[in-house]
């Protein structure tokens, strides 16, 4: 399949958007899995100090920034 120059640019832009969206989905999946693991460790621990929410919030800020960057750069497909 041969693409014209304009089509090639559109294809590359679409490919980049898909890769950015894929990286966000992987980031979100890892965030959820790691925080479930940390929550489990915290609940199995006998201390009354609940610490799992600190990495949850800190990493959540980073994940939100990643999502907003993707949203405003046109990476989300609506």
N, CA, C and O atoms as CSV, one atom per row, in Angstrom:
chain,resi,resn,atom,element,x,y,z
A,1,UNK,N,N,0.841,-1.168,0.000
A,1,UNK,CA,C,0.000,0.000,0.000
A,1,UNK,C,C,0.892,1.238,0.000
A,1,UNK,O,O,1.736,1.413,0.879
A,2,UNK,N,N,0.695,2.073,-0.977
A,2,UNK,CA,C,1.495,3.276,-1.110
A,2,UNK,C,C,0.696,4.478,-0.611
A,2,UNK,O,O,-0.449,4.687,-1.012
A,3,UNK,N,N,1.307,5.249,0.253
A,3,UNK,CA,C,0.639,6.422,0.804
A,3,UNK,C,C,1.234,7.686,0.199
A,3,UNK,O,O,2.440,7.767,-0.038
A,4,UNK,N,N,0.396,8.646,-0.040
A,4,UNK,CA,C,0.856,9.955,-0.506
A,4,UNK,C,C,1.461,10.701,0.668
A,4,UNK,O,O,1.191,10.352,1.818
A,5,UNK,N,N,2.275,11.722,0.411
A,5,UNK,CA,C,2.959,12.427,1.520
A,5,UNK,C,C,2.020,12.902,2.628
A,5,UNK,O,O,2.345,12.746,3.806
A,6,UNK,N,N,0.883,13.468,2.289
A,6,UNK,CA,C,-0.051,13.948,3.303
A,6,UNK,C,C,-0.638,12.780,4.097
A,6,UNK,O,O,-0.809,12.867,5.313
A,7,UNK,N,N,-0.942,11.692,3.396
A,7,UNK,CA,C,-1.469,10.504,4.080
A,7,UNK,C,C,-0.415,9.897,5.000
A,7,UNK,O,O,-0.732,9.394,6.077
A,8,UNK,N,N,0.834,9.948,4.565
A,8,UNK,CA,C,1.925,9.418,5.382
A,8,UNK,C,C,2.041,10.220,6.678
A,8,UNK,O,O,2.246,9.635,7.741
A,9,UNK,N,N,1.914,11.532,6.611
A,9,UNK,CA,C,1.974,12.372,7.806
A,9,UNK,C,C,0.813,12.069,8.743
A,9,UNK,O,O,0.992,11.984,9.958
A,10,UNK,N,N,-0.376,11.906,8.175
A,10,UNK,CA,C,-1.548,11.576,8.990
A,10,UNK,C,C,-1.385,10.217,9.645
A,10,UNK,O,O,-1.752,10.029,10.805
A,11,UNK,N,N,-0.832,9.272,8.899
A,11,UNK,CA,C,-0.603,7.929,9.438
A,11,UNK,C,C,0.384,7.991,10.601
A,11,UNK,O,O,0.159,7.370,11.640
A,12,UNK,N,N,1.471,8.732,10.432
A,12,UNK,CA,C,2.468,8.850,11.503
A,12,UNK,C,C,1.881,9.536,12.734
A,12,UNK,O,O,2.178,9.147,13.863
A,13,UNK,N,N,1.043,10.562,12.518
A,13,UNK,CA,C,0.411,11.248,13.648
A,13,UNK,C,C,-0.550,10.307,14.373
A,13,UNK,O,O,-0.594,10.299,15.604
A,14,UNK,N,N,-1.312,9.523,13.630
A,14,UNK,CA,C,-2.237,8.561,14.246
A,14,UNK,C,C,-1.465,7.485,14.997
A,14,UNK,O,O,-1.864,7.079,16.089
A,15,UNK,N,N,-0.380,7.030,14.428
A,15,UNK,CA,C,0.449,6.011,15.078
A,15,UNK,C,C,1.020,6.542,16.400
A,15,UNK,O,O,1.080,5.820,17.395
A,16,UNK,N,N,1.439,7.820,16.393
A,16,UNK,CA,C,1.972,8.431,17.606
A,16,UNK,C,C,0.884,8.538,18.675
A,16,UNK,O,O,1.142,8.265,19.847
A,17,UNK,N,N,-0.341,8.939,18.278
A,17,UNK,CA,C,-1.443,9.037,19.238
A,17,UNK,C,C,-1.749,7.677,19.860
A,17,UNK,O,O,-2.005,7.582,21.060
A,18,UNK,N,N,-1.724,6.635,19.045
A,18,UNK,CA,C,-1.991,5.285,19.565
A,18,UNK,C,C,-0.913,4.870,20.552
A,18,UNK,O,O,-1.221,4.280,21.588
A,19,UNK,N,N,0.340,5.166,20.252
A,19,UNK,CA,C,1.432,4.810,21.163
A,19,UNK,C,C,1.329,5.589,22.482
A,19,UNK,O,O,1.586,5.036,23.552
A,20,UNK,N,N,0.955,6.867,22.403
A,20,UNK,CA,C,0.785,7.662,23.621
A,20,UNK,C,C,-0.364,7.128,24.473
A,20,UNK,O,O,-0.252,7.041,25.696
A,21,UNK,N,N,-1.452,6.777,23.826
A,21,UNK,CA,C,-2.595,6.225,24.550
A,21,UNK,C,C,-2.248,4.874,25.168
A,21,UNK,O,O,-2.640,4.578,26.297
A,22,UNK,N,N,-1.516,4.066,24.423
A,22,UNK,CA,C,-1.098,2.756,24.937
A,22,UNK,C,C,-0.194,2.918,26.165
A,22,UNK,O,O,-0.321,2.171,27.135
A,23,UNK,N,N,0.712,3.891,26.120
A,23,UNK,CA,C,1.598,4.105,27.262
A,23,UNK,C,C,0.809,4.550,28.493
A,23,UNK,O,O,1.148,4.175,29.615
A,24,UNK,N,N,-0.239,5.348,28.287
A,24,UNK,CA,C,-1.074,5.761,29.416
A,24,UNK,C,C,-1.832,4.570,29.994
A,24,UNK,O,O,-1.935,4.438,31.214
A,25,UNK,N,N,-2.354,3.717,29.149
A,25,UNK,CA,C,-3.094,2.543,29.618
A,25,UNK,C,C,-2.178,1.625,30.414
A,25,UNK,O,O,-2.579,1.103,31.455
A,26,UNK,N,N,-0.959,1.423,29.942
A,26,UNK,CA,C,0.009,0.599,30.685
A,26,UNK,C,C,0.324,1.257,32.030
A,26,UNK,O,O,0.386,0.576,33.054
A,27,UNK,N,N,0.521,2.571,32.031
A,27,UNK,CA,C,0.806,3.305,33.262
A,27,UNK,C,C,-0.345,3.139,34.262
A,27,UNK,O,O,-0.114,2.888,35.445
A,28,UNK,N,N,-1.575,3.281,33.783
A,28,UNK,CA,C,-2.746,3.142,34.661
A,28,UNK,C,C,-2.871,1.715,35.195
A,28,UNK,O,O,-3.207,1.522,36.363
A,29,UNK,N,N,-2.609,0.726,34.363
A,29,UNK,CA,C,-2.693,-0.670,34.793
A,29,UNK,C,C,-1.654,-0.972,35.877
A,29,UNK,O,O,-1.966,-1.605,36.885
A,30,UNK,N,N,-0.435,-0.521,35.662
A,30,UNK,CA,C,0.625,-0.746,36.659
A,30,UNK,C,C,0.285,-0.017,37.956
A,30,UNK,O,O,0.511,-0.546,39.045
A,31,UNK,N,N,-0.255,1.187,37.843
A,31,UNK,CA,C,-0.671,1.962,39.016
A,31,UNK,C,C,-1.685,1.168,39.854
A,31,UNK,O,O,-1.539,1.053,41.071
A,32,UNK,N,N,-2.692,0.633,39.199
A,32,UNK,CA,C,-3.729,-0.115,39.913
A,32,UNK,C,C,-3.148,-1.373,40.544
A,32,UNK,O,O,-3.413,-1.655,41.712
A,33,UNK,N,N,-2.363,-2.127,39.792
A,33,UNK,CA,C,-1.840,-3.395,40.312
A,33,UNK,C,C,-0.896,-3.167,41.498
A,33,UNK,O,O,-0.995,-3.854,42.515
A,34,UNK,N,N,0.008,-2.212,41.365
A,34,UNK,CA,C,0.965,-1.945,42.452
A,34,UNK,C,C,0.238,-1.440,43.688
A,34,UNK,O,O,0.577,-1.830,44.805
A,35,UNK,N,N,-0.752,-0.582,43.504
A,35,UNK,CA,C,-1.451,-0.047,44.669
A,35,UNK,C,C,-2.355,-1.084,45.331
A,35,UNK,O,O,-2.561,-1.023,46.543
A,36,UNK,N,N,-2.891,-2.019,44.581
A,36,UNK,CA,C,-3.610,-3.140,45.207
A,36,UNK,C,C,-2.641,-3.950,46.061
A,36,UNK,O,O,-2.972,-4.354,47.176
A,37,UNK,N,N,-1.447,-4.185,45.531
A,37,UNK,CA,C,-0.422,-4.920,46.267
A,37,UNK,C,C,-0.026,-4.172,47.546
A,37,UNK,O,O,0.077,-4.778,48.613
A,38,UNK,N,N,0.197,-2.854,47.440
A,38,UNK,CA,C,0.565,-2.070,48.616
A,38,UNK,C,C,-0.566,-2.027,49.646
A,38,UNK,O,O,-0.316,-2.079,50.850
A,39,UNK,N,N,-1.792,-1.932,49.173
A,39,UNK,CA,C,-2.948,-1.950,50.076
A,39,UNK,C,C,-3.017,-3.280,50.823
A,39,UNK,O,O,-3.270,-3.310,52.027
A,40,UNK,N,N,-2.793,-4.363,50.111
A,40,UNK,CA,C,-2.821,-5.690,50.733
A,40,UNK,C,C,-1.736,-5.813,51.803
A,40,UNK,O,O,-1.990,-6.314,52.899
A,41,UNK,N,N,-0.546,-5.359,51.485
A,41,UNK,CA,C,0.547,-5.400,52.465
A,41,UNK,C,C,0.191,-4.571,53.693
A,41,UNK,O,O,0.418,-4.999,54.825
A,42,UNK,N,N,-0.366,-3.385,53.466
A,42,UNK,CA,C,-0.720,-2.511,54.581
A,42,UNK,C,C,-1.811,-3.135,55.442
A,42,UNK,O,O,-1.766,-3.009,56.665
A,43,UNK,N,N,-2.772,-3.793,54.848
A,43,UNK,CA,C,-3.855,-4.409,55.618
A,43,UNK,C,C,-3.375,-5.638,56.383
A,43,UNK,O,O,-3.896,-5.943,57.456
A,44,UNK,N,N,-2.390,-6.341,55.842
A,44,UNK,CA,C,-1.855,-7.520,56.531
A,44,UNK,C,C,-0.881,-7.135,57.643
A,44,UNK,O,O,-0.604,-7.933,58.537
A,45,UNK,N,N,-0.374,-5.930,57.582
A,45,UNK,CA,C,0.533,-5.422,58.607
A,45,UNK,C,C,-0.271,-5.140,59.876
A,45,UNK,O,O,-1.424,-4.715,59.800
A,46,UNK,N,N,0.332,-5.375,61.033
A,46,UNK,CA,C,-0.379,-5.203,62.298
A,46,UNK,C,C,-0.380,-3.767,62.814
A,46,UNK,O,O,-1.016,-3.478,63.828
A,47,UNK,N,N,0.316,-2.878,62.141
A,47,UNK,CA,C,0.376,-1.512,62.654
A,47,UNK,C,C,-0.936,-0.775,62.390
A,47,UNK,O,O,-1.676,-1.108,61.464
A,48,UNK,N,N,-1.204,0.218,63.208
A,48,UNK,CA,C,-2.422,1.000,63.036
A,48,UNK,C,C,-2.184,2.204,62.120
A,48,UNK,O,O,-3.096,2.990,61.863
A,49,UNK,N,N,-0.952,2.337,61.635
A,49,UNK,CA,C,-0.597,3.445,60.751
A,49,UNK,C,C,-0.874,3.027,59.305
A,49,UNK,O,O,-0.159,2.195,58.747
A,50,UNK,N,N,-1.889,3.595,58.716
A,50,UNK,CA,C,-2.220,3.274,57.333
A,50,UNK,C,C,-1.391,4.155,56.409
A,50,UNK,O,O,-1.591,5.368,56.353
A,51,UNK,N,N,-0.465,3.543,55.687
A,51,UNK,CA,C,0.469,4.291,54.851
A,51,UNK,C,C,0.201,4.098,53.363
A,51,UNK,O,O,0.808,4.793,52.547
A,52,UNK,N,N,-0.679,3.188,52.982
A,52,UNK,CA,C,-0.853,2.866,51.564
A,52,UNK,C,C,-1.341,4.051,50.744
A,52,UNK,O,O,-1.067,4.129,49.546
A,53,UNK,N,N,-2.067,4.982,51.381
A,53,UNK,CA,C,-2.631,6.094,50.627
A,53,UNK,C,C,-1.575,7.107,50.194
A,53,UNK,O,O,-1.816,7.872,49.261
A,54,UNK,N,N,-0.415,7.133,50.843
A,54,UNK,CA,C,0.624,8.103,50.466
A,54,UNK,C,C,1.168,7.819,49.062
A,54,UNK,O,O,1.177,8.721,48.224
A,55,UNK,N,N,1.624,6.583,48.781
A,55,UNK,CA,C,2.054,6.333,47.394
A,55,UNK,C,C,0.882,6.378,46.415
A,55,UNK,O,O,1.058,6.732,45.250
A,56,UNK,N,N,-0.318,6.018,46.887
A,56,UNK,CA,C,-1.507,6.084,46.046
A,56,UNK,C,C,-1.748,7.514,45.572
A,56,UNK,O,O,-1.995,7.744,44.388
A,57,UNK,N,N,-1.677,8.467,46.486
A,57,UNK,CA,C,-1.898,9.867,46.128
A,57,UNK,C,C,-0.742,10.445,45.317
A,57,UNK,O,O,-0.960,11.152,44.332
A,58,UNK,N,N,0.470,10.146,45.727
A,58,UNK,CA,C,1.632,10.677,45.010
A,58,UNK,C,C,1.689,10.201,43.574
A,58,UNK,O,O,1.862,10.998,42.652
A,59,UNK,N,N,1.543,8.911,43.388
A,59,UNK,CA,C,1.578,8.337,42.053
A,59,UNK,C,C,0.331,8.748,41.272
A,59,UNK,O,O,0.374,8.913,40.053
A,60,UNK,N,N,-0.777,8.910,41.990
A,60,UNK,CA,C,-2.013,9.353,41.351
A,60,UNK,C,C,-1.879,10.735,40.744
A,60,UNK,O,O,-2.448,11.008,39.687
A,61,UNK,N,N,-1.130,11.610,41.405
A,61,UNK,CA,C,-0.868,12.941,40.847
A,61,UNK,C,C,-0.088,12.809,39.541
A,61,UNK,O,O,-0.388,13.487,38.558
A,62,UNK,N,N,0.907,11.938,39.539
A,62,UNK,CA,C,1.684,11.714,38.320
A,62,UNK,C,C,0.845,11.111,37.206
A,62,UNK,O,O,0.979,11.500,36.046
A,63,UNK,N,N,-0.014,10.168,37.548
A,63,UNK,CA,C,-0.892,9.550,36.556
A,63,UNK,C,C,-1.880,10.572,35.998
A,63,UNK,O,O,-2.167,10.575,34.801
A,64,UNK,N,N,-2.397,11.436,36.864
A,64,UNK,CA,C,-3.304,12.492,36.413
A,64,UNK,C,C,-2.586,13.444,35.466
A,64,UNK,O,O,-3.140,13.835,34.438
A,65,UNK,N,N,-1.363,13.818,35.805
A,65,UNK,CA,C,-0.582,14.699,34.928
A,65,UNK,C,C,-0.342,14.026,33.576
A,65,UNK,O,O,-0.428,14.678,32.535
A,66,UNK,N,N,-0.047,12.743,33.588
A,66,UNK,CA,C,0.150,11.995,32.345
A,66,UNK,C,C,-1.127,12.017,31.511
A,66,UNK,O,O,-1.078,12.253,30.304
A,67,UNK,N,N,-2.261,11.773,32.148
A,67,UNK,CA,C,-3.541,11.773,31.445
A,67,UNK,C,C,-3.905,13.137,30.896
A,67,UNK,O,O,-4.383,13.243,29.766
A,68,UNK,N,N,-3.682,14.192,31.686
A,68,UNK,CA,C,-3.993,15.540,31.222
A,68,UNK,C,C,-3.089,15.958,30.064
A,68,UNK,O,O,-3.536,16.612,29.122
A,69,UNK,N,N,-1.826,15.577,30.142
A,69,UNK,CA,C,-0.912,15.859,29.044
A,69,UNK,C,C,-1.383,15.173,27.770
A,69,UNK,O,O,-1.358,15.758,26.687
A,70,UNK,N,N,-1.804,13.948,27.913
A,70,UNK,CA,C,-2.307,13.191,26.765
A,70,UNK,C,C,-3.596,13.809,26.235
A,70,UNK,O,O,-3.793,13.901,25.024
A,71,UNK,N,N,-4.461,14.226,27.131
A,71,UNK,CA,C,-5.746,14.809,26.734
A,71,UNK,C,C,-5.533,16.105,25.962
A,71,UNK,O,O,-6.141,16.307,24.911
A,72,UNK,N,N,-4.680,16.979,26.471
A,72,UNK,CA,C,-4.499,18.285,25.847
A,72,UNK,C,C,-3.548,18.265,24.658
A,72,UNK,O,O,-3.462,19.247,23.920
A,73,UNK,N,N,-2.834,17.160,24.462
A,73,UNK,CA,C,-1.987,17.060,23.273
A,73,UNK,C,C,-2.721,16.381,22.133
A,73,UNK,O,O,-2.161,16.187,21.053
A,74,UNK,N,N,-3.971,16.019,22.370
A,74,UNK,CA,C,-4.757,15.382,21.314
A,74,UNK,C,C,-4.565,13.883,21.255
A,74,UNK,O,O,-4.893,13.260,20.246
A,75,UNK,N,N,-4.041,13.293,22.312
A,75,UNK,CA,C,-3.791,11.858,22.304
A,75,UNK,C,C,-5.013,11.010,22.509
A,75,UNK,O,O,-5.093,9.898,21.986
A,76,UNK,N,N,-5.985,11.520,23.274
A,76,UNK,CA,C,-7.215,10.767,23.466
A,76,UNK,C,C,-8.069,10.861,22.210
A,76,UNK,O,O,-8.162,11.915,21.580
A,77,UNK,N,N,-8.674,9.768,21.867
A,77,UNK,CA,C,-9.494,9.726,20.670
A,77,UNK,C,C,-10.945,9.843,21.080
A,77,UNK,O,O,-11.497,8.909,21.661
A,78,UNK,N,N,-11.576,10.969,20.790
A,78,UNK,CA,C,-12.984,11.195,21.122
A,78,UNK,C,C,-13.780,11.297,19.859
A,78,UNK,O,O,-14.995,11.488,19.909
